[in-house]
Structures are given as structure tokens and as C-alpha cells.
Amino acid sequence: MGEVNKNLWAPWRMEYVETLTGDDDRGCFLCRYAAAPEDDRANLVIWRTDRCLTLFNRFPYANGHLLIAPMAHQAELEELDDPTLDEMIRVVRDVQRLLRAATGCQGSNVGMNFGKCAGAGLPGHLHVHIVPRWDGDVNFMSVLADTRIIPQGIEALRAKMVEAARSLGLPPVRE
């Protein structure tokens, strides 16, 4: 580095850093969100089904990174009943369709982490990550600066999702 050290300020990351300390005494955020449909917009929830919740990840890896979680606080797939498992995979399918239409992504990563050693940030409440991907979307920022560049705001993407869900005949995105 030259004579001047350059900083890339990302103050919004502090909220995430604070979640890593385990100091949150409010309990599981997914359970709080599941119990408060009146707060869906503030909680970034876009869909509710009988058994599952779909929401934006507040700390995304890419634009449009969504989470799908069962309403019930369960840590392992074996704890879910078959109707919940079936519904969850159908929601994964529908989210992929929605993201392709709203973002123009060319693919997606779908993943789950079980246990802290496997990377689960919330090991008590299983959830599926859907991360949209584009050809050539990998960049140097996460390698050099542990920072991700998200090119679109959540509200702008939500507006596109509202239209995409309508045109695809999917359930309406919660506004």
C-alpha cells in the first residue's frame, strides 16, 4: 500500500458484527418475524405460506439473497413433517422463478448450514439460502476487503418482485 492507508467504510456491517456476539436476548429472529405478520415490511418478509416464511437476508452475499424458513423453530430437516418439507421445496422453486424474473440472474446457489461448525449463524432454526448468481459476478472485494458490493437496494428490488410475481402468477409479494 502507498503512503496513505485507504479505508472502505461499511457502517451498516456493525449490525451484523453485533449479531455474532450472541448478545441478542430477544430470541430467534425468524420466530419473532413468524409471529408478527403486521411487521412484514419492516422485517423484509416477502412471502408467507401456511408453513414457511420467505424474507430478504439483511446481510446478503448478493443482490436478492433470500431466506426461506419453516414457521416452526426446528434445527434439523428430520424434525420437519412431510407437508412442511414439501412446501419448503416448492417455495424454493417459486423463489428461483421470482428472482430470475426480477433480477435477470442466470443461476442461483441454494444452500443450508446445520450446526455452527458448518457455518450456521442461527443453528436453532433451519433455513434455506437462495443466492442469485450472474456470469462473471465474482469480484475482488470479498477476497481483499471482506466486503460485498450489492448493486441494488432492497426496496427497488421488492418493487420489481411485486411485478414479477404478478406476471408469473406467483403469490403476491408482501408490500
mmCIF file of the C-alpha atoms, coordinates in Angstrom:
data_MODEL
# 
_entry.id   MODEL 
# 
loop_
_atom_site.group_PDB 
_atom_site.id 
_atom_site.type_symbol 
_atom_site.label_atom_id 
_atom_site.label_alt_id 
_atom_site.label_comp_id 
_atom_site.label_asym_id 
_atom_site.label_entity_id 
_atom_site.label_seq_id 
_atom_site.pdbx_PDB_ins_code 
_atom_site.Cartn_x 
_atom_site.Cartn_y 
_atom_site.Cartn_z 
_atom_site.occupancy 
_atom_site.B_iso_or_equiv 
_atom_site.pdbx_formal_charge 
_atom_site.auth_seq_id 
_atom_site.auth_comp_id 
_atom_site.auth_asym_id 
_atom_site.auth_atom_id 
_atom_site.pdbx_PDB_model_num 
ATOM 1   C CA . MET A 1 1   ? 0.000   0.000   0.000   1.00 0.00 ? 1   MET A CA 1 
ATOM 2   C CA . GLY A 1 2   ? 1.105   3.541   -0.637  1.00 0.00 ? 2   GLY A CA 1 
ATOM 3   C CA . GLU A 1 3   ? 1.783   6.262   1.866   1.00 0.00 ? 3   GLU A CA 1 
ATOM 4   C CA . VAL A 1 4   ? -1.906  6.754   2.559   1.00 0.00 ? 4   VAL A CA 1 
ATOM 5   C CA . ASN A 1 5   ? -3.977  3.939   4.003   1.00 0.00 ? 5   ASN A CA 1 
ATOM 6   C CA . LYS A 1 6   ? -7.352  3.794   2.250   1.00 0.00 ? 6   LYS A CA 1 
ATOM 7   C CA . ASN A 1 7   ? -10.455 2.833   4.184   1.00 0.00 ? 7   ASN A CA 1 
ATOM 8   C CA . LEU A 1 8   ? -13.674 1.450   2.812   1.00 0.00 ? 8   LEU A CA 1 
ATOM 9   C CA . TRP A 1 9   ? -16.280 2.392   5.401   1.00 0.00 ? 9   TRP A CA 1 
ATOM 10  C CA . ALA A 1 10  ? -19.206 -0.020  5.804   1.00 0.00 ? 10  ALA A CA 1 
ATOM 11  C CA . PRO A 1 11  ? -21.021 1.122   8.968   1.00 0.00 ? 11  PRO A CA 1 
ATOM 12  C CA . TRP A 1 12  ? -24.111 -0.951  8.136   1.00 0.00 ? 12  TRP A CA 1 
ATOM 13  C CA . ARG A 1 13  ? -21.975 -4.068  8.818   1.00 0.00 ? 13  ARG A CA 1 
ATOM 14  C CA . MET A 1 14  ? -21.827 -3.233  12.541  1.00 0.00 ? 14  MET A CA 1 
ATOM 15  C CA . GLU A 1 15  ? -25.362 -4.542  12.994  1.00 0.00 ? 15  GLU A CA 1 
ATOM 16  C CA . TYR A 1 16  ? -24.139 -7.882  11.611  1.00 0.00 ? 16  TYR A CA 1 
ATOM 17  C CA . VAL A 1 17  ? -20.968 -7.880  13.714  1.00 0.00 ? 17  VAL A CA 1 
ATOM 18  C CA . GLU A 1 18  ? -23.066 -7.336  16.823  1.00 0.00 ? 18  GLU A CA 1 
ATOM 19  C CA . THR A 1 19  ? -25.201 -10.388 15.978  1.00 0.00 ? 19  THR A CA 1 
ATOM 20  C CA . LEU A 1 20  ? -22.053 -12.529 16.115  1.00 0.00 ? 20  LEU A CA 1 
ATOM 21  C CA . THR A 1 21  ? -21.551 -11.825 19.831  1.00 0.00 ? 21  THR A CA 1 
ATOM 22  C CA . GLY A 1 22  ? -24.737 -13.682 20.816  1.00 0.00 ? 22  GLY A CA 1 
ATOM 23  C CA . ASP A 1 23  ? -25.895 -10.712 22.913  1.00 0.00 ? 23  ASP A CA 1 
ATOM 24  C CA . ASP A 1 24  ? -29.384 -10.701 21.394  1.00 0.00 ? 24  ASP A CA 1 
ATOM 25  C CA . ASP A 1 25  ? -31.714 -11.617 24.267  1.00 0.00 ? 25  ASP A CA 1 
ATOM 26  C CA . ARG A 1 26  ? -34.816 -11.284 22.083  1.00 0.00 ? 26  ARG A CA 1 
ATOM 27  C CA . GLY A 1 27  ? -34.512 -14.875 20.888  1.00 0.00 ? 27  GLY A CA 1 
ATOM 28  C CA . CYS A 1 28  ? -34.737 -16.250 17.364  1.00 0.00 ? 28  CYS A CA 1 
ATOM 29  C CA . PHE A 1 29  ? -35.416 -13.514 14.807  1.00 0.00 ? 29  PHE A CA 1 
ATOM 30  C CA . LEU A 1 30  ? -37.198 -15.954 12.472  1.00 0.00 ? 30  LEU A CA 1 
ATOM 31  C CA . CYS A 1 31  ? -39.638 -16.900 15.237  1.00 0.00 ? 31  CYS A CA 1 
ATOM 32  C CA . ARG A 1 32  ? -40.222 -13.202 16.029  1.00 0.00 ? 32  ARG A CA 1 
ATOM 33  C CA . TYR A 1 33  ? -40.901 -12.489 12.354  1.00 0.00 ? 33  TYR A CA 1 
ATOM 34  C CA . ALA A 1 34  ? -43.197 -15.516 12.002  1.00 0.00 ? 34  ALA A CA 1 
ATOM 35  C CA . ALA A 1 35  ? -45.272 -14.262 14.936  1.00 0.00 ? 35  ALA A CA 1 
ATOM 36  C CA . ALA A 1 36  ? -45.605 -10.686 13.639  1.00 0.00 ? 36  ALA A CA 1 
ATOM 37  C CA . PRO A 1 37  ? -47.192 -10.550 10.155  1.00 0.00 ? 37  PRO A CA 1 
ATOM 38  C CA . GLU A 1 38  ? -48.101 -6.913  10.772  1.00 0.00 ? 38  GLU A CA 1 
ATOM 39  C CA . ASP A 1 39  ? -44.353 -6.123  10.729  1.00 0.00 ? 39  ASP A CA 1 
ATOM 40  C CA . ASP A 1 40  ? -43.574 -7.972  7.488   1.00 0.00 ? 40  ASP A CA 1 
ATOM 41  C CA . ARG A 1 41  ? -42.379 -4.908  5.588   1.00 0.00 ? 41  ARG A CA 1 
ATOM 42  C CA . ALA A 1 42  ? -40.012 -3.817  8.372   1.00 0.00 ? 42  ALA A CA 1 
ATOM 43  C CA . ASN A 1 43  ? -38.812 -7.405  8.751   1.00 0.00 ? 43  ASN A CA 1 
ATOM 44  C CA . LEU A 1 44  ? -38.224 -7.696  4.984   1.00 0.00 ? 44  LEU A CA 1 
ATOM 45  C CA . VAL A 1 45  ? -40.670 -10.595 4.640   1.00 0.00 ? 45  VAL A CA 1 
ATOM 46  C CA . ILE A 1 46  ? -41.886 -11.044 1.065   1.00 0.00 ? 46  ILE A CA 1 
ATOM 47  C CA . TRP A 1 47  ? -43.967 -14.246 1.320   1.00 0.00 ? 47  TRP A CA 1 
ATOM 48  C CA . ARG A 1 48  ? -45.829 -16.269 3.908   1.00 0.00 ? 48  ARG A CA 1 
ATOM 49  C CA . THR A 1 49  ? -47.313 -19.687 3.301   1.00 0.00 ? 49  THR A CA 1 
ATOM 50  C CA . ASP A 1 50  ? -49.063 -21.935 5.786   1.00 0.00 ? 50  ASP A CA 1 
ATOM 51  C CA . ARG A 1 51  ? -45.746 -23.381 6.951   1.00 0.00 ? 51  ARG A CA 1 
ATOM 52  C CA . CYS A 1 52  ? -42.928 -21.166 5.636   1.00 0.00 ? 52  CYS A CA 1 
ATOM 53  C CA . LEU A 1 53  ? -41.619 -17.626 5.666   1.00 0.00 ? 53  LEU A CA 1 
ATOM 54  C CA . THR A 1 54  ? -39.562 -16.012 2.865   1.00 0.00 ? 54  THR A CA 1 
ATOM 55  C CA . LEU A 1 55  ? -37.535 -12.870 3.529   1.00 0.00 ? 55  LEU A CA 1 
ATOM 56  C CA . PHE A 1 56  ? -34.578 -10.821 2.386   1.00 0.00 ? 56  PHE A CA 1 
ATOM 57  C CA . ASN A 1 57  ? -31.290 -11.601 4.106   1.00 0.00 ? 57  ASN A CA 1 
ATOM 58  C CA . ARG A 1 58  ? -30.252 -8.423  5.947   1.00 0.00 ? 58  ARG A CA 1 
ATOM 59  C CA . PHE A 1 59  ? -26.603 -9.356  5.373   1.00 0.00 ? 59  PHE A CA 1 
ATOM 60  C CA . PRO A 1 60  ? -26.669 -10.590 1.761   1.00 0.00 ? 60  PRO A CA 1 
ATOM 61  C CA . TYR A 1 61  ? -23.951 -12.258 -0.260  1.00 0.00 ? 61  TYR A CA 1 
ATOM 62  C CA . ALA A 1 62  ? -25.534 -10.883 -3.435  1.00 0.00 ? 62  ALA A CA 1 
ATOM 63  C CA . ASN A 1 63  ? -28.419 -8.719  -4.574  1.00 0.00 ? 63  ASN A CA 1 
ATOM 64  C CA . GLY A 1 64  ? -31.662 -10.629 -3.939  1.00 0.00 ? 64  GLY A CA 1 
ATOM 65  C CA . HIS A 1 65  ? -30.245 -13.067 -1.339  1.00 0.00 ? 65  HIS A CA 1 
ATOM 66  C CA . LEU A 1 66  ? -33.362 -14.545 0.287   1.00 0.00 ? 66  LEU A CA 1 
ATOM 67  C CA . LEU A 1 67  ? -34.037 -16.894 3.202   1.00 0.00 ? 67  LEU A CA 1 
ATOM 68  C CA . ILE A 1 68  ? -36.803 -19.493 3.411   1.00 0.00 ? 68  ILE A CA 1 
ATOM 69  C CA . ALA A 1 69  ? -37.582 -20.879 6.848   1.00 0.00 ? 69  ALA A CA 1 
ATOM 70  C CA . PRO A 1 70  ? -40.282 -23.030 8.377   1.00 0.00 ? 70  PRO A CA 1 
ATOM 71  C CA . MET A 1 71  ? -42.553 -21.179 10.780  1.00 0.00 ? 71  MET A CA 1 
ATOM 72  C CA . ALA A 1 72  ? -41.682 -23.721 13.482  1.00 0.00 ? 72  ALA A CA 1 
ATOM 73  C CA . HIS A 1 73  ? -38.415 -23.332 15.394  1.00 0.00 ? 73  HIS A CA 1 
ATOM 74  C CA . GLN A 1 74  ? -36.690 -26.535 14.319  1.00 0.00 ? 74  GLN A CA 1 
ATOM 75  C CA . ALA A 1 75  ? -32.997 -27.109 13.746  1.00 0.00 ? 75  ALA A CA 1 
ATOM 76  C CA . GLU A 1 76  ? -32.869 -30.250 11.588  1.00 0.00 ? 76  GLU A CA 1 
ATOM 77  C CA . LEU A 1 77  ? -34.658 -31.497 8.489   1.00 0.00 ? 77  LEU A CA 1 
ATOM 78  C CA . GLU A 1 78  ? -35.615 -34.679 10.324  1.00 0.00 ? 78  GLU A CA 1 
ATOM 79  C CA . GLU A 1 79  ? -37.689 -32.579 12.725  1.00 0.00 ? 79  GLU A CA 1 
ATOM 80  C CA . LEU A 1 80  ? -39.928 -31.240 9.941   1.00 0.00 ? 80  LEU A CA 1 
ATOM 81  C CA . ASP A 1 81  ? -43.091 -33.039 8.928   1.00 0.00 ? 81  ASP A CA 1 
ATOM 82  C CA . ASP A 1 82  ? -43.538 -34.031 5.281   1.00 0.00 ? 82  ASP A CA 1 
ATOM 83  C CA . PRO A 1 83  ? -46.032 -31.254 4.431   1.00 0.00 ? 83  PRO A CA 1 
ATOM 84  C CA . THR A 1 84  ? -43.523 -28.631 5.665   1.00 0.00 ? 84  THR A CA 1 
ATOM 85  C CA . LEU A 1 85  ? -40.670 -30.203 3.703   1.00 0.00 ? 85  LEU A CA 1 
ATOM 86  C CA . ASP A 1 86  ? -42.835 -30.333 0.580   1.00 0.00 ? 86  ASP A CA 1 
ATOM 87  C CA . GLU A 1 87  ? -43.929 -26.735 0.969   1.00 0.00 ? 87  GLU A CA 1 
ATOM 88  C CA . MET A 1 88  ? -40.386 -25.532 1.610   1.00 0.00 ? 88  MET A CA 1 
ATOM 89  C CA . ILE A 1 89  ? -39.038 -27.038 -1.620  1.00 0.00 ? 89  ILE A CA 1 
ATOM 90  C CA . ARG A 1 90  ? -41.978 -25.623 -3.602  1.00 0.00 ? 90  ARG A CA 1 
ATOM 91  C CA . VAL A 1 91  ? -41.161 -22.191 -2.172  1.00 0.00 ? 91  VAL A CA 1 
ATOM 92  C CA . VAL A 1 92  ? -37.508 -22.666 -3.219  1.00 0.00 ? 92  VAL A CA 1 
ATOM 93  C CA . ARG A 1 93  ? -38.735 -23.375 -6.760  1.00 0.00 ? 93  ARG A CA 1 
ATOM 94  C CA . ASP A 1 94  ? -41.001 -20.315 -6.771  1.00 0.00 ? 94  ASP A CA 1 
ATOM 95  C CA . VAL A 1 95  ? -38.296 -18.050 -5.316  1.00 0.00 ? 95  VAL A CA 1 
ATOM 96  C CA . GLN A 1 96  ? -35.903 -19.092 -8.069  1.00 0.00 ? 96  GLN A CA 1 
ATOM 97  C CA . ARG A 1 97  ? -38.536 -18.188 -10.684 1.00 0.00 ? 97  ARG A CA 1 
ATOM 98  C CA . LEU A 1 98  ? -39.210 -14.874 -8.951  1.00 0.00 ? 98  LEU A CA 1 
ATOM 99  C CA . LEU A 1 99  ? -35.536 -13.955 -8.747  1.00 0.00 ? 99  LEU A CA 1 
ATOM 100 C CA . ARG A 1 100 ? -34.872 -14.831 -12.393 1.00 0.00 ? 100 ARG A CA 1 
ATOM 101 C CA . ALA A 1 101 ? -37.759 -12.593 -13.459 1.00 0.00 ? 101 ALA A CA 1 
ATOM 102 C CA . ALA A 1 102 ? -36.962 -9.712  -11.080 1.00 0.00 ? 102 ALA A CA 1 
ATOM 103 C CA . THR A 1 103 ? -33.154 -9.639  -11.282 1.00 0.00 ? 103 THR A CA 1 
ATOM 104 C CA . GLY A 1 104 ? -32.265 -11.312 -14.550 1.00 0.00 ? 104 GLY A CA 1 
ATOM 105 C CA . CYS A 1 105 ? -29.952 -13.689 -12.693 1.00 0.00 ? 105 CYS A CA 1 
ATOM 106 C CA . GLN A 1 106 ? -28.599 -16.584 -14.728 1.00 0.00 ? 106 GLN A CA 1 
ATOM 107 C CA . GLY A 1 107 ? -28.431 -19.085 -11.878 1.00 0.00 ? 107 GLY A CA 1 
ATOM 108 C CA . SER A 1 108 ? -28.621 -19.405 -8.121  1.00 0.00 ? 108 SER A CA 1 
ATOM 109 C CA . ASN A 1 109 ? -26.994 -21.098 -5.179  1.00 0.00 ? 109 ASN A CA 1 
ATOM 110 C CA . VAL A 1 110 ? -29.395 -22.911 -2.854  1.00 0.00 ? 110 VAL A CA 1 
ATOM 111 C CA . GLY A 1 111 ? -27.923 -23.984 0.455   1.00 0.00 ? 111 GLY A CA 1 
ATOM 112 C CA . MET A 1 112 ? -28.416 -24.875 4.097   1.00 0.00 ? 112 MET A CA 1 
ATOM 113 C CA . ASN A 1 113 ? -25.971 -24.974 7.013   1.00 0.00 ? 113 ASN A CA 1 
ATOM 114 C CA . PHE A 1 114 ? -26.517 -27.242 10.014  1.00 0.00 ? 114 PHE A CA 1 
ATOM 115 C CA . GLY A 1 115 ? -24.569 -26.519 13.196  1.00 0.00 ? 115 GLY A CA 1 
ATOM 116 C CA . LYS A 1 116 ? -22.166 -23.677 13.959  1.00 0.00 ? 116 LYS A CA 1 
ATOM 117 C CA . CYS A 1 117 ? -19.183 -25.703 12.704  1.00 0.00 ? 117 CYS A CA 1 
ATOM 118 C CA . ALA A 1 118 ? -20.879 -25.858 9.282   1.00 0.00 ? 118 ALA A CA 1 
ATOM 119 C CA . GLY A 1 119 ? -21.446 -22.100 9.171   1.00 0.00 ? 119 GLY A CA 1 
ATOM 120 C CA . ALA A 1 120 ? -24.972 -21.849 10.595  1.00 0.00 ? 120 ALA A CA 1 
ATOM 121 C CA . GLY A 1 121 ? -25.393 -18.366 12.021  1.00 0.00 ? 121 GLY A CA 1 
ATOM 122 C CA . LEU A 1 122 ? -28.733 -19.393 13.525  1.00 0.00 ? 122 LEU A CA 1 
ATOM 123 C CA . PRO A 1 123 ? -28.282 -23.096 14.309  1.00 0.00 ? 123 PRO A CA 1 
ATOM 124 C CA . GLY A 1 124 ? -31.595 -23.494 16.169  1.00 0.00 ? 124 GLY A CA 1 
ATOM 125 C CA . HIS A 1 125 ? -33.886 -22.539 13.267  1.00 0.00 ? 125 HIS A CA 1 
ATOM 126 C CA . LEU A 1 126 ? -33.105 -24.126 9.920   1.00 0.00 ? 126 LEU A CA 1 
ATOM 127 C CA . HIS A 1 127 ? -33.407 -22.012 6.812   1.00 0.00 ? 127 HIS A CA 1 
ATOM 128 C CA . VAL A 1 128 ? -32.558 -22.186 3.125   1.00 0.00 ? 128 VAL A CA 1 
ATOM 129 C CA . HIS A 1 129 ? -30.394 -19.542 1.436   1.00 0.00 ? 129 HIS A CA 1 
ATOM 130 C CA . ILE A 1 130 ? -31.207 -18.620 -2.159  1.00 0.00 ? 130 ILE A CA 1 
ATOM 131 C CA . VAL A 1 131 ? -28.425 -16.516 -3.686  1.00 0.00 ? 131 VAL A CA 1 
ATOM 132 C CA . PRO A 1 132 ? -28.895 -15.217 -7.248  1.00 0.00 ? 132 PRO A CA 1 
ATOM 133 C CA . ARG A 1 133 ? -25.832 -15.512 -9.497  1.00 0.00 ? 133 ARG A CA 1 
ATOM 134 C CA . TRP A 1 134 ? -24.714 -13.922 -12.757 1.00 0.00 ? 134 TRP A CA 1 
ATOM 135 C CA . ASP A 1 135 ? -21.946 -14.857 -15.165 1.00 0.00 ? 135 ASP A CA 1 
ATOM 136 C CA . GLY A 1 136 ? -18.808 -13.050 -14.011 1.00 0.00 ? 136 GLY A CA 1 
ATOM 137 C CA . ASP A 1 137 ? -20.322 -11.809 -10.722 1.00 0.00 ? 137 ASP A CA 1 
ATOM 138 C CA . VAL A 1 138 ? -17.341 -12.778 -8.548  1.00 0.00 ? 138 VAL A CA 1 
ATOM 139 C CA . ASN A 1 139 ? -15.168 -9.804  -7.704  1.00 0.00 ? 139 ASN A CA 1 
ATOM 140 C CA . PHE A 1 140 ? -12.144 -8.999  -5.593  1.00 0.00 ? 140 PHE A CA 1 
ATOM 141 C CA . MET A 1 141 ? -13.947 -7.111  -2.801  1.00 0.00 ? 141 MET A CA 1 
ATOM 142 C CA . SER A 1 142 ? -14.894 -10.107 -0.668  1.00 0.00 ? 142 SER A CA 1 
ATOM 143 C CA . VAL A 1 143 ? -11.383 -11.526 -1.001  1.00 0.00 ? 143 VAL A CA 1 
ATOM 144 C CA . LEU A 1 144 ? -9.444  -8.338  -0.234  1.00 0.00 ? 144 LEU A CA 1 
ATOM 145 C CA . ALA A 1 145 ? -11.775 -6.353  1.968   1.00 0.00 ? 145 ALA A CA 1 
ATOM 146 C CA . ASP A 1 146 ? -14.256 -8.888  3.392   1.00 0.00 ? 146 ASP A CA 1 
ATOM 147 C CA . THR A 1 147 ? -16.896 -6.646  1.846   1.00 0.00 ? 147 THR A CA 1 
ATOM 148 C CA . ARG A 1 148 ? -19.637 -7.391  -0.661  1.00 0.00 ? 148 ARG A CA 1 
ATOM 149 C CA . ILE A 1 149 ? -20.955 -4.982  -3.239  1.00 0.00 ? 149 ILE A CA 1 
ATOM 150 C CA . ILE A 1 150 ? -24.739 -5.088  -3.513  1.00 0.00 ? 150 ILE A CA 1 
ATOM 151 C CA . PRO A 1 151 ? -25.787 -3.039  -6.564  1.00 0.00 ? 151 PRO A CA 1 
ATOM 152 C CA . GLN A 1 152 ? -29.486 -2.588  -5.796  1.00 0.00 ? 152 GLN A CA 1 
ATOM 153 C CA . GLY A 1 153 ? -31.447 -1.530  -2.737  1.00 0.00 ? 153 GLY A CA 1 
ATOM 154 C CA . ILE A 1 154 ? -33.985 -3.877  -1.161  1.00 0.00 ? 154 ILE A CA 1 
ATOM 155 C CA . GLU A 1 155 ? -36.946 -1.576  -1.807  1.00 0.00 ? 155 GLU A CA 1 
ATOM 156 C CA . ALA A 1 156 ? -36.115 -1.227  -5.511  1.00 0.00 ? 156 ALA A CA 1 
ATOM 157 C CA . LEU A 1 157 ? -35.812 -4.992  -5.818  1.00 0.00 ? 157 LEU A CA 1 
ATOM 158 C CA . ARG A 1 158 ? -39.021 -5.546  -3.848  1.00 0.00 ? 158 ARG A CA 1 
ATOM 159 C CA . ALA A 1 159 ? -40.875 -3.345  -6.368  1.00 0.00 ? 159 ALA A CA 1 
ATOM 160 C CA . LYS A 1 160 ? -39.541 -5.474  -9.236  1.00 0.00 ? 160 LYS A CA 1 
ATOM 161 C CA . MET A 1 161 ? -40.543 -8.632  -7.354  1.00 0.00 ? 161 MET A CA 1 
ATOM 162 C CA . VAL A 1 162 ? -44.100 -7.353  -6.933  1.00 0.00 ? 162 VAL A CA 1 
ATOM 163 C CA . GLU A 1 163 ? -44.418 -7.010  -10.701 1.00 0.00 ? 163 GLU A CA 1 
ATOM 164 C CA . ALA A 1 164 ? -42.590 -10.265 -11.459 1.00 0.00 ? 164 ALA A CA 1 
ATOM 165 C CA . ALA A 1 165 ? -44.773 -12.279 -9.060  1.00 0.00 ? 165 ALA A CA 1 
ATOM 166 C CA . ARG A 1 166 ? -47.888 -10.815 -10.667 1.00 0.00 ? 166 ARG A CA 1 
ATOM 167 C CA . SER A 1 167 ? -46.715 -11.594 -14.219 1.00 0.00 ? 167 SER A CA 1 
ATOM 168 C CA . LEU A 1 168 ? -45.669 -15.161 -13.289 1.00 0.00 ? 168 LEU A CA 1 
ATOM 169 C CA . GLY A 1 169 ? -48.899 -15.955 -11.444 1.00 0.00 ? 169 GLY A CA 1 
ATOM 170 C CA . LEU A 1 170 ? -46.991 -16.456 -8.171  1.00 0.00 ? 170 LEU A CA 1 
ATOM 171 C CA . PRO A 1 171 ? -48.350 -15.428 -4.775  1.00 0.00 ? 171 PRO A CA 1 
ATOM 172 C CA . PRO A 1 172 ? -48.202 -11.655 -4.327  1.00 0.00 ? 172 PRO A CA 1 
ATOM 173 C CA . VAL A 1 173 ? -45.101 -10.201 -2.715  1.00 0.00 ? 173 VAL A CA 1 
ATOM 174 C CA . ARG A 1 174 ? -45.986 -8.598  0.620   1.00 0.00 ? 174 ARG A CA 1 
ATOM 175 C CA . GLU A 1 175 ? -45.794 -4.822  0.387   1.00 0.00 ? 175 GLU A CA 1 
# 
